[in-house]
Amino acid sequence: MSEPPFSFRITHTDGRARRGAITTAHGAIETPAFMPVGTQGGVKAITHRDLESVGAEVVLGNTYHLYLRPGDALIARLGGLHRFIGWPRPILTDSGGYQVFSLSSRRTITDEGAHFRSHLDGSAHLLTPEKAADIQAHLGSDIAMVLDECVAHPCSIQEAADAMRRTLDWARRARERMLALRSHPVDGVTVTNRGQAQFGIVQGSVYPELREASAVGTVALGFEGHAIGGLSVGEPTDVMYDIVSQTTAFLPEQQPRYLMGTGMPEDLVESVARGVDMFDCVLPTRNARNGQLFTARGRLNIRNARYAEDERPVDSECACYTCRTFSRAYLRHLFLSGEIVAATLNTLHNLNFYLDTMRGIRDAIAFGRFESFRLAFHQRLSRQALDS
Amino acid sequence: MSEPPFSFRITHTDGRARRGAITTAHGAIETPAFMPVGTQGGVKAITHRDLESVGAEVVLGNTYHLYLRPGDALIARLGGLHRFIGWPRPILTDSGGYQVFSLSSRRTITDEGAHFRSHLDGSAHLLTPEKAADIQAHLGSDIAMVLDECVAHPCSIQEAADAMRRTLDWARRARERMLALRSHPVDGVTVTNRGQAQFGIVQGSVYPELREASAVGTVALGFEGHAIGGLSVGEPTDVMYDIVSQTTAFLPEQQPRYLMGTGMPEDLVESVARGVDMFDCVLPTRNARNGQLFTARGRLNIRNARYAEDERPVDSECACYTCRTFSRAYLRHLFLSGEIVAATLNTLHNLNFYLDTMRGIRDAIAFGRFESFRLAFHQRLSRQALDS
């Protein structure tokens, strides 16, 4: 094709915050963007059309889960993940690494890759950087991530350095594999999306010197974008912000920057202020299923007895279907009754809140008033008590 | 008000089949109508807007469940069931009797009413005909049902006669209470819907002479419509059809007739042929949650391994969101992965199939070709094997 299917264009900047758009083979993603997590080929508890109704432009799929069930080869035979799940818009897939590392006792890491046992049937598997690239070639996501080694917090500088160097070595192998897949047929691998981009991942725990070395080394490998991994794993918030701020300074201005697995709404605002363009997190969806709802003034737990006869919407400033239609009293009743639709309505609201936050951020950057947006955002959050 | 808020108008007849419309304070219901079951104040697994997207005009609420949680007094304080659940269209409520009788060991029946223990907390309750009317006055449904005694199948003619006579006595008491609630304030009861109609229920098990006595006695009490209860409880299908056929003959031509708790799609067609106007059943919603999907050619179970790579929609003739968007392969994957949205998408399809069947029935009656519709419906069902 005459034009690269993947591109990133910055349209506005305001301080270190950037507004722009990623173009993929499956359409555009306005940035800064939040990506709802669709672990098993669907964002939990809501239909694709409900997801589109709240303005989601991209979803994240989990390579670990899809590899084990229904299997990446099956998905490739059916034309790739977009076609399999009936979602025509952009998809980013992770490498499977984070899930594998979370298996703790069920995995061992060597320079070759990650040996692990399936949480479904105990079967043994080996995930290498090449294998993670091959699986994602089958899935045909628009953005594939390299396999990385994510360390826990706290972690010694020696452990962090070892994991960072291994991640860098794996990134080199993953990139080589990706370039091979792009240039010629590779035995047994079906590339279902010729426009797939690949992002490298910066590791290095809370150690600035390791983060710098990781960023510089990763950038040199020539990826289409970069992620910051290994944060939101228990470190203090100010440490996370500092590492984000320091790391983005080493990442190319003209490529997208993705902070993985973060976070609270205020973390999104603060990370955008430090030059981040993309986010994913399970908080809005997982907390929804537990009855915790996000609002501009703070979180509320819909189980709370104070809502039993509360006719107000969850958030009077929210325009989502849930807030337009239902009272806190009814949502509480549905939740306490164990109705499936409670998860649906709560998820719809929480995702709308996250995506509204991103819309607010993008508008503020475009109008050069991101700093006042940021200030107002924090003031509103802290001024009112939770569940008030 | 100058016009009665509840009315029924027959617009077409074809043999014993009738097409028409019920008008309520919350809008119209085209008949023959199928009412999705919204047990706890919501049809399980789908949002109201998804329900509207498949053309549902009325839902059924269960008095037993709503009385226990969140409580009918709370619902009355919040303005009635429509307002509480955010559903502006018609609602029919049952009397709670069927659920209480299903508690078996947890209930005893006397002439006074049904003594039972809550399935939620074991607390003791007494449901009388008056109490069932009062609860439904609180709920403010558009159609309220009288408390009846439903016997199991098989059942001796003596047991059936006793239950039928008790049902008739209870119907008289329920009607008196309803007329009192309509004419003057009754202590401690808030009437949230002044346009509520009340239906009597014909019992008598499989005994034609009891059904006749029950119908004649119930009709004499002056209800706005009538239901046929005590069927679909295990009797052979041809016996059910005979009882329906015989009973509708004793019910007023100009009032709606409601066959309670039935049934399979073919039962709806056969009962319309015998003069029935309204139906409710948990089959489309409950079976959806178990992975069983209805089509014009028969049912299919989406768990079946043969669908693992089947790219076809569940039903190529169905225009629902599920069939327009998703393959059997993906729906199977969602179901086996335990995703909540599997229940949503399956429910949406099954309800669309039931409501499509009703739309087909209504069109056929309007064009005077109900008999050919009925024949074609059965031929299609039987000509092809299940899961083919």
Chai-1 contact restraints between the chains, C-beta under 6 A:
chainA,res_idxA,chainB,res_idxB,connection_type,confidence,min_distance_angstrom,max_distance_angstrom,comment,restraint_id
A,Q40,B,S337,contact,1.0,0.0,6.0,A-B,restraint_1
A,G42,B,E339,contact,1.0,0.0,6.0,A-B,restraint_2
A,G42,B,V341,contact,1.0,0.0,6.0,A-B,restraint_3
A,A45,B,I340,contact,1.0,0.0,6.0,A-B,restraint_4
A,T47,B,V341,contact,1.0,0.0,6.0,A-B,restraint_5
A,T47,B,T344,contact,1.0,0.0,6.0,A-B,restraint_6
A,P70,B,H333,contact,1.0,0.0,6.0,A-B,restraint_7
A,F84,B,Y330,contact,1.0,0.0,6.0,A-B,restraint_8
A,I85,B,Y330,contact,1.0,0.0,6.0,A-B,restraint_9
A,G86,B,T325,contact,1.0,0.0,6.0,A-B,restraint_10
A,G86,B,F326,contact,1.0,0.0,6.0,A-B,restraint_11
A,T325,B,G86,contact,1.0,0.0,6.0,A-B,restraint_12
A,F326,B,G86,contact,1.0,0.0,6.0,A-B,restraint_13
A,Y330,B,F84,contact,1.0,0.0,6.0,A-B,restraint_14
A,Y330,B,I85,contact,1.0,0.0,6.0,A-B,restraint_15
A,H333,B,P70,contact,1.0,0.0,6.0,A-B,restraint_16
A,S337,B,Q40,contact,1.0,0.0,6.0,A-B,restraint_17
A,E339,B,G42,contact,1.0,0.0,6.0,A-B,restraint_18
A,I340,B,A45,contact,1.0,0.0,6.0,A-B,restraint_19
A,I340,B,I340,contact,1.0,0.0,6.0,A-B,restraint_20
A,I340,B,A343,contact,1.0,0.0,6.0,A-B,restraint_21
A,V341,B,G42,contact,1.0,0.0,6.0,A-B,restraint_22
A,V341,B,T47,contact,1.0,0.0,6.0,A-B,restraint_23
A,A343,B,I340,contact,1.0,0.0,6.0,A-B,restraint_24
A,T344,B,T47,contact,1.0,0.0,6.0,A-B,restraint_25
